């Protein structure tokens, strides 16, 4: 467990199951009650237990590779466009649409995976603490502070 002297209200996990860390800020300590802190730390422990950092890093890698492949494909089409227009080739528009929208679809899948992992960590927190209202109260308080 690490302490970060910052007024920002934050707690986050880093590392792997074998080498992990949870960092909490001064704003976190001053904002939440002991029960709420237990709920949030349980959430972060569940992220570590489920290897969420590695899963999300891999998803981010695939998202970036999809964007790169799409960009390279689009550049290839632009360079080959004169040959395509001059020749008598019938091309389907589906591959072109896939090249254009693949990065967006990949990002949407990445965001959906992120939400799923967050909900799993919420469930894990309620199992670890034995009370789902600890985390719910903390999230409610955090939303009030953000607004």
Secondary structure, DSSP 4 states (H G I P E B T S, - for coil): -EEE--SS--EEEEE-SSSEEEEEEHHHHHHS-HHHHHHHHHHHHHHHHTTHHHHHHHHHHHHHHHHHHHHHHHHHHHHHHHHHHHTT----SHHHHHHHHHHHHHHHHHHHHHHHHHHHHHHHHHHHHS-HHHHHHHHHHHHHHH-
